Amino acid sequence: MPGGTFDRLNTPMYPATVSAFRLDIYEITVGRFRAFVEAGKGTQADPPVSGAGTHPQIRESGWNSGWNSELAPDKSALKVALRCEYSHWTDFPEQNERHPMTCMTWFEAFAFCIWDGGRLPTEAEWNYAAAGGAEQRLYPWGESIDASKAAYNCLGNGDHAAECSIQDFLAVGSKSPDGDARWGMADMAGNAGELVLDVGQLGLPNPCNDCAQLEGNTANRVVRGGTAWTSGLYVATDAQSAENPRNRNGFVGARCARDLPVDAAP
């Protein structure tokens, strides 16, 4: 995506400038995360290198070796931990490989993105992509919402009469292309919520030129995009929530950001 200036949360109170970067089209899937787990990564036995996943414009935004103790001791322990309520994880490949990977801690999501050659996006980057930059879209595709564009409000499985169920969480890209964001990202509204780099607290860092909130209450990390069970209000591009980075939430996943190649034009 090209860089640009826009208003975070769709309000001129929070202008931001974001440099060009890349963002994955899809949320992290069970299948992609399985390769990470089977490689023995994201554990105390094989943690990320200190400083890995650093945003090129933000100092001290990469992996902190002090977080190594937050990882599972080994692959076997990680597999057990990933079986939280509503998880699509299975110890062996089944029918859920293209579903969003949830039940990751924030630390595991960050470690995965590093292993996959990327990093967690900042909240400003995520918001820029979801809102279409200066187009300031209320939803990733435009200004109105319906169930053909996002898995939200327990309508993902198409059964408007039924109660919320795990079937409301769909394989990634199931609402494409109707629900895609301006630059082609799928599921930026609904399906799994998405962890980002920033610490969750009241307000946003201001001014913001390739910014991220890295200090403050580190007991919370920002989650964006809403989930398959949240209402249309919470899947809008101006909606925020937060999650304890140690929590395993069956509704929350992530997607990775990537820096431009060194020889790429902005």
SEDOZA-787313 format. One line per field, with one value per residue: x negated, y, z negated of N, C-alpha, C in turn; residue number from 1. Coordinates in steps of 0.1 Angstrom, whole numbers, plus 5000, padded with zeros to 4 digits. Atoms other than C-alpha are relative to their C-alpha. Last residue first. Example, Ala and Ser with C-alpha at 12.3 -4.5 7.8 and 13.67 -1.06 7.14 Angstrom:
SEDOZA-787313
n_east = (5009  4991) .
n_north = (4989  4988) .
n_up = (5000  5000) .
ca_east = (4863  4877) .
ca_north = (4989  4955) .
ca_up = (4929  4922) .
c_east = (5008  4991) .
c_north = (5011  5012) .
c_up = (4992  5000) .
n = (2  1) .
END
This chain:
SEDOZA-787313
n_east = (4989  4997  4987  5001  5009  5013  5003  5007  5013  5005  5014  5006  5009  5011  5010  4995  4996  4986  4997  4987  5001  5009  5012  5001  5013  4999  5012  4998  5003  5015  5003  5008  5013  5006  5005  4990  4997  4990  4988  5000  4988  4993  4992  4993  4988  5004  4990  4991  5003  4995  4987  5001  5007  5000  4994  5000  5005  5007  5003  4998  4998  5012  5010  5007  4991  4997  4986  4994  4999  5011  5010  5009  5015  5006  5008  5007  4994  4988  5004  4996  4987  5001  4999  5012  5005  5004  5014  5004  4991  5006  5007  4992  4987  4997  5005  5013  5001  5013  4999  4998  5013  5007  5014  5009  5008  4991  4997  4988  4988  4996  5009  4994  4996  4987  4999  4995  5008  5014  5007  5007  4990  5003  4988  4993  4992  4996  5011  5003  4995  4988  4993  4986  4992  5007  5004  4992  4986  4996  5002  4989  4987  5001  4998  4985  4996  4998  4986  4999  4993  5007  4994  5004  5015  5002  4997  5010  5011  4997  5001  5015  5006  5003  5014  5005  4997  5006  5009  4993  4999  5013  5001  4993  4986  4992  5003  5014  5001  5013  4999  5011  4997  4986  4991  4986  4992  4995  4990  4988  4993  4992  4989  4990  5004  5013  4999  4998  4985  4994  5002  4987  4993  5003  5007  4999  5001  4987  4996  5010  4997  5000  5012  4995  5000  4986  4993  5000  4998  5012  5005  4993  5005  5011  5012  5000  4990  5002  5005  5015  5007  5000  5008  5013  5004  5005  5012  5010  5004  4992  5008  5003  4992  4986  4995  4992  4992  5003  4996  5009  5005  5007  5011  5006  5011  5008  5012  4998  4992  4986  4997  4996  4986  4995  4991  4999  5007  4992) .
n_north = (4998  4985  4997  4994  4989  5004  5000  4988  5003  4989  4995  5001  4990  5005  4990  4990  5007  4996  5008  5007  5014  5008  5003  5014  5004  5007  5006  5007  4991  4997  4988  5003  5004  4989  4992  4992  4986  4999  5006  5015  5007  5007  4992  5009  4996  4997  5000  5011  5011  5012  4999  4999  5011  4998  5011  5001  5014  5001  5014  5003  4988  4992  5005  4991  4989  4990  4994  5001  4989  4998  4991  4994  5000  4987  4999  5013  5013  4998  4990  5003  5006  5008  5014  5006  4993  4986  4996  4994  4990  4987  4993  4989  5005  4997  4987  5001  5006  4996  4986  5001  5000  5013  5000  4993  5007  5003  4988  5004  4998  5012  5006  5002  5014  5001  4992  5009  5003  4994  5005  5013  5011  5013  5007  4993  4988  5000  5002  5014  5005  5009  5000  5002  4988  4987  4996  4988  5003  5010  4994  4990  5008  5007  4990  4997  4990  4986  4995  4994  4988  4989  5000  5012  4999  4990  5006  5010  4993  4994  5010  5004  4990  4988  4996  5006  4992  5006  4991  4991  4987  4995  4986  4992  5004  4993  5005  5005  5014  5008  5009  5000  4994  5001  4992  5006  4994  4986  5002  5007  4990  4991  5008  5002  5008  5006  5013  5011  5000  5008  5014  5007  5002  5013  4997  5010  5014  5005  5009  5006  4999  4986  4992  4991  4985  4994  5005  4990  4986  4993  4990  4987  4993  5008  4997  5006  4994  4986  4998  4997  5012  5009  4994  5002  5014  5000  4993  5007  5011  5012  5012  5003  5009  5000  5012  5006  5011  5013  5012  5003  5014  5002  5008  5001  5009  5000  4991  4987  4992  5000  5012  4997  5002  4994  4989  4992  4988  4988) .
n_up = (5009  5000  4995  4987  5001  4996  4986  4995  4995  4991  5000  4987  4995  4993  4997  4990  4988  4997  4989  4998  5004  4991  5008  5005  5005  5012  5006  5012  5011  5000  4992  4989  5004  5006  4990  4992  5004  5009  4995  4998  5005  4990  4991  4990  4992  4986  4989  5002  4991  5006  5007  5015  5005  5015  5007  5014  5002  4987  4995  4985  4991  5000  4990  4991  4996  5010  5001  5013  5010  5008  4994  5009  4996  5004  5012  5000  5003  5009  5009  5014  5003  5012  4998  4994  4988  5002  5001  5012  5005  5001  4989  4996  4996  4987  4996  4993  4987  4996  4995  4985  4994  5001  4996  5010  5010  5011  5008  5007  4992  4994  4990  4987  5000  5006  5012  5009  5012  5000  4988  5003  4999  5003  5006  5011  4997  4987  4990  5000  5013  4999  5013  4997  5001  5001  4986  4996  5001  4990  4987  4998  4998  4987  4990  4999  5010  4996  5003  5014  5002  4993  4986  4993  4998  4989  4987  4996  4996  4987  4989  4998  4992  5007  5001  5012  5012  5012  5008  5009  4995  4997  5004  4991  4998  4990  4986  5000  5002  5000  4989  4991  4986  4996  5008  5000  4989  5004  5011  4994  4992  5009  5006  4990  4988  5001  5005  4991  4998  5010  4997  4997  5012  5005  5013  5011  4997  4997  5011  5009  5015  5004  4996  4989  5002  4998  4988  4990  5006  5004  4990  5000  4988  4994  5007  5013  5009  5002  5013  4999  4997  5011  5011  4995  5002  5013  5001  4992  5007  5001  5002  5014  5009  4995  4994  5010  4995  5006  4992  4988  5000  4988  5000  4986  5000  5012  4999  5007  4992  5006  5007  5014  5002  5012  4999  5012  5000  5000) .
ca_east = (4926  4902  4890  4853  4853  4884  4913  4919  4945  4976  4991  5027  5042  5066  5093  5126  5114  5096  5064  5053  5017  5017  5048  5072  5084  5112  5115  5141  5135  5132  5167  5168  5180  5211  5221  5226  5201  5202  5182  5156  5147  5120  5094  5078  5054  5031  5038  5017  4991  5007  4985  4958  4957  4983  4973  4964  4954  4960  4986  4990  5006  5006  5042  5067  5076  5053  5045  5008  5001  4988  5020  5044  5071  5107  5118  5147  5158  5145  5110  5121  5103  5075  5077  5063  5096  5109  5126  5162  5176  5145  5144  5168  5153  5118  5107  5128  5158  5166  5204  5201  5187  5222  5244  5281  5301  5328  5305  5288  5264  5233  5218  5248  5237  5236  5206  5192  5187  5198  5229  5241  5248  5230  5231  5204  5178  5157  5136  5164  5167  5145  5121  5112  5080  5066  5089  5105  5092  5057  5052  5067  5043  5013  5024  5029  4993  4990  4975  4943  4932  4910  4933  4912  4916  4954  4956  4937  4961  4991  4975  4968  5004  5016  5031  5066  5075  5063  5087  5102  5084  5071  5104  5114  5088  5050  5037  5036  5067  5071  5105  5108  5142  5130  5092  5073  5042  5026  5023  5005  4982  4973  4963  4942  4922  4921  4950  4941  4945  4909  4895  4911  4880  4863  4882  4893  4895  4908  4877  4874  4902  4895  4884  4910  4890  4901  4869  4853  4843  4844  4877  4881  4869  4872  4892  4918  4929  4912  4911  4913  4946  4960  4951  4965  4997  5000  5003  5029  5049  5050  5034  5059  5058  5046  5014  5003  4975  4960  4958  4953  4982  4992  5018  5045  5063  5087  5097  5120  5124  5110  5076  5077  5056  5022  5005  4982  4988  5000) .
ca_north = (5039  5024  4989  4982  4975  4953  4970  4961  4934  4934  4902  4893  4885  4863  4869  4851  4820  4842  4830  4857  4866  4898  4910  4921  4955  4970  4996  5008  5035  5010  4996  4960  4970  4989  4961  4939  4914  4876  4871  4894  4931  4947  4958  4945  4967  4952  4953  4945  4967  4997  5025  5024  5011  5033  5032  5060  5062  5100  5104  5136  5124  5089  5077  5081  5058  5028  4996  4990  4989  4960  4948  4919  4912  4902  4871  4870  4906  4936  4934  4901  4904  4928  4940  4975  4993  4967  4935  4927  4921  4903  4883  4873  4838  4852  4834  4803  4813  4820  4818  4780  4786  4794  4824  4816  4806  4826  4844  4812  4824  4809  4842  4859  4858  4897  4896  4877  4905  4916  4896  4901  4938  4971  5006  5032  5015  4983  4984  4999  5035  5044  5073  5077  5092  5058  5030  5028  4992  4999  5031  5016  4986  5009  5033  5003  4992  4960  4929  4918  4900  4872  4843  4837  4873  4871  4839  4854  4884  4861  4840  4870  4883  4850  4827  4813  4822  4810  4821  4792  4778  4747  4740  4707  4686  4688  4672  4687  4707  4744  4760  4774  4781  4774  4771  4742  4763  4756  4718  4724  4749  4724  4698  4724  4735  4757  4779  4815  4843  4835  4847  4881  4895  4889  4919  4914  4946  4981  4994  5022  5029  5037  5003  4985  4959  4923  4908  4929  4900  4868  4850  4821  4785  4763  4790  4785  4804  4780  4742  4738  4720  4751  4774  4750  4748  4786  4786  4759  4775  4807  4841  4867  4872  4898  4904  4940  4957  4991  5026  5052  5062  5098  5103  5127  5120  5147  5149  5119  5087  5066  5076  5105  5101  5108  5086  5057  5035  5000) .
ca_up = (5022  5048  5038  5035  4998  5001  4984  4948  4939  4918  4904  4896  4862  4842  4816  4812  4794  4769  4753  4730  4722  4742  4722  4749  4762  4782  4809  4834  4860  4889  4882  4869  4835  4845  4869  4839  4825  4829  4860  4846  4844  4867  4842  4811  4791  4765  4727  4697  4713  4696  4707  4733  4769  4785  4822  4846  4882  4880  4853  4833  4811  4796  4793  4765  4736  4735  4754  4761  4798  4820  4834  4825  4850  4842  4861  4886  4886  4905  4919  4934  4967  4977  5013  5013  5007  4982  4992  4983  5017  5030  5008  4980  4976  4976  4945  4938  4917  4880  4877  4874  4839  4828  4821  4818  4848  4867  4891  4903  4930  4913  4907  4892  4855  4855  4879  4909  4934  4968  4976  4940  4946  4938  4951  4958  4980  4984  4953  4932  4922  4951  4945  4982  4969  4962  4973  4938  4932  4945  4926  4894  4896  4902  4873  4850  4858  4878  4862  4879  4911  4924  4914  4883  4872  4879  4858  4829  4828  4828  4801  4779  4784  4772  4798  4792  4828  4862  4888  4908  4938  4920  4904  4921  4904  4901  4869  4834  4841  4838  4846  4811  4797  4761  4759  4775  4783  4748  4755  4788  4771  4744  4770  4790  4760  4729  4740  4745  4719  4707  4740  4734  4718  4751  4764  4800  4821  4815  4798  4823  4847  4884  4896  4875  4856  4861  4846  4819  4797  4818  4818  4793  4799  4767  4750  4777  4808  4832  4830  4868  4862  4845  4873  4900  4879  4879  4916  4916  4888  4907  4901  4914  4951  4976  4956  4951  4970  4962  4975  4947  4925  4915  4888  4879  4846  4837  4873  4866  4887  4859  4873  4897  4929  4943  4969  4977  5007  5000) .
c_east = (5013  5012  5002  5013  4999  4991  4986  4999  4994  4986  4998  4987  4997  4991  4988  4990  5006  5003  5015  5000  5012  4998  4991  4987  5001  4986  5005  4988  5002  4997  4985  4997  4991  4985  4993  4993  5009  5004  5012  5013  4999  5013  5008  5009  5004  5012  4993  5011  5008  4998  5004  5013  4998  4994  5000  5006  4999  4993  4994  4996  4989  5002  4988  4991  4992  5009  5001  5013  5006  5003  4989  4990  4992  4985  4995  4992  4991  5006  5011  4994  5002  5014  5000  5001  4989  4994  4998  4985  4996  5009  5007  4993  5009  5014  5004  4996  4985  4997  4986  5001  5001  4987  4994  4986  4993  4992  5009  5004  5013  5013  5004  4991  5008  5006  5014  5001  5008  4992  4986  4994  4992  5011  4996  5011  5007  5008  5004  4990  4999  5004  5013  5008  5014  5009  4993  4997  5009  5015  5005  4999  5011  5013  4999  5002  5015  5003  5002  5015  4999  5007  4994  5004  4996  4985  4996  5003  4988  4988  5003  4999  4985  4995  4999  4985  4994  5002  4995  4990  5008  5000  4988  4998  5006  5014  5009  4995  4986  5003  4987  5002  4988  5002  5014  5009  5014  5010  5007  5011  5012  5008  5009  5012  5012  4995  4987  5002  5003  5016  5008  4999  5013  5006  4997  4991  5001  5000  5014  5006  4990  5002  5000  4988  5006  5001  5014  5007  5000  5003  4987  4994  5008  4994  4988  4987  5000  5010  4998  4994  4985  4991  4998  4990  4985  4995  4994  4986  4989  4995  5010  4991  4995  5009  5015  5006  5008  5009  4996  5005  4992  4993  4994  4988  4994  4987  4993  4987  5003  5009  5013  5003  5004  5015  5004  5010  5002  4991) .
c_north = (5003  5002  5015  5005  5008  5013  4995  4998  5013  4996  5012  5008  4999  5012  4993  5009  5008  4993  5001  4992  4992  4986  4992  4999  4986  4996  4991  4993  4993  5010  5003  5012  4995  4997  5012  5008  5007  5014  5001  4996  4985  4992  4990  5008  4988  5002  5003  4999  4988  4988  4986  5002  5000  4988  5003  4986  4997  4986  5000  4986  5010  5011  5009  4993  5009  5010  5010  5006  4995  5009  5002  5009  5008  4999  5014  5000  4988  4986  5005  5010  5000  4995  4991  4985  4993  5006  5015  5004  5007  5011  4997  5009  5011  4996  5003  5014  4999  4992  5005  5014  4999  5001  4986  5000  5008  4993  4997  5012  4997  5001  4988  4993  4996  4986  4997  5007  4989  4997  5005  4994  4987  4990  4985  4993  5005  5013  5002  4998  4985  4996  4992  4999  4999  5012  5013  5005  5012  4997  4990  5006  5009  4992  4993  5010  5002  5009  5014  5003  5005  5014  5012  5000  4988  5001  5010  4994  4991  5008  5006  4990  4997  5010  5011  5001  4992  5009  4993  5009  5010  5014  5007  5015  5010  4994  5007  4995  4995  4985  4991  4991  5000  5008  4999  5008  4995  5005  5014  4999  4994  5010  5009  4992  4998  4993  4993  4986  4989  4999  4991  4985  4993  4997  4986  5003  4991  4985  4994  4992  4992  5002  5014  5009  5007  5014  5006  4997  5010  5014  5006  5008  5013  5007  4993  5005  4993  5005  5014  5003  5003  4988  4991  5007  4998  4986  4999  5007  4992  4989  4988  4987  5000  4993  5001  4987  4994  4989  4987  4987  4998  4986  4999  4991  4998  4992  5002  5008  5014  5009  5001  4986  5003  4998  5006  5012  5007  5012) .
c_up = (5007  4990  4999  5006  5013  5001  5002  5015  5005  5005  5009  4999  5015  5004  5007  5006  5011  5013  5003  5012  5003  4997  5009  4992  4993  4996  4989  4994  4986  4989  4998  5009  5011  4997  4994  5010  5010  4995  4991  5006  5003  4995  5009  5009  5009  5008  5014  5010  4996  5009  4995  4994  4985  4994  4985  4995  4985  4999  5014  5003  4997  5011  5000  5009  5009  5005  4988  5000  4987  4987  4990  5009  4991  5003  4998  4987  5001  4997  4991  4990  4985  4997  4988  5000  5007  5013  4998  4999  4988  4994  5013  5011  5004  5005  5015  5004  5004  5013  5004  5006  5015  5007  4998  5005  4991  4988  4988  4991  4993  5008  5007  5010  5013  5001  4995  4986  4991  4988  5000  5013  4999  5002  4999  4994  4987  5003  5014  5011  4999  4986  5001  4988  5005  4999  5000  5014  5005  5000  5011  5014  5003  5002  5014  5011  5001  4988  5006  4998  4986  4999  5008  5014  5008  5002  5011  5013  5005  5005  5014  5011  5003  5009  4989  4999  4988  4988  4988  4993  4991  5006  5004  4997  5010  5002  5010  5013  5000  4997  5001  5012  5009  5013  5005  4991  5000  5011  4998  4990  5006  5008  4991  4994  5009  5013  5000  4994  5010  5001  4989  5002  5001  4986  4994  4989  4988  5003  5002  4989  4992  4985  4996  5004  5011  4997  5001  5013  5011  4995  4995  5012  5002  5013  5005  4993  4986  4990  4996  4986  5001  5002  4988  4990  5005  4997  4986  5000  5007  4992  4999  4999  4986  4990  5004  5007  4988  5006  4992  5007  5012  4999  5014  4998  5014  5000  4987  5002  4994  5008  4993  4993  4985  5000  4986  5002  4986  5000) .
n = (266  265  264  263  262  261  260  259  258  257  256  255  254  253  252  251  250  249  248  247  246  245  244  243  242  241  240  239  238  237  236  235  234  233  232  231  230  229  228  227  226  225  224  223  222  221  220  219  218  217  216  215  214  213  212  211  210  209  208  207  206  205  204  203  202  201  200  199  198  197  196  195  194  193  192  191  190  189  188  187  186  185  184  183  182  181  180  179  178  177  176  175  174  173  172  171  170  169  168  167  166  165  164  163  162  161  160  159  158  157  156  155  154  153  152  151  150  149  148  147  146  145  144  143  142  141  140  139  138  137  136  135  134  133  132  131  130  129  128  127  126  125  124  123  122  121  120  119  118  117  116  115  114  113  112  111  110  109  108  107  106  105  104  103  102  101  100  99  98  97  96  95  94  93  92  91  90  89  88  87  86  85  84  83  82  81  80  79  78  77  76  75  74  73  72  71  70  69  68  67  66  65  64  63  62  61  60  59  58  57  56  55  54  53  52  51  50  49  48  47  46  45  44  43  42  41  40  39  38  37  36  35  34  33  32  31  30  29  28  27  26  25  24  23  22  21  20  19  18  17  16  15  14  13  12  11  10  9  8  7  6  5  4  3  2  1) .
END
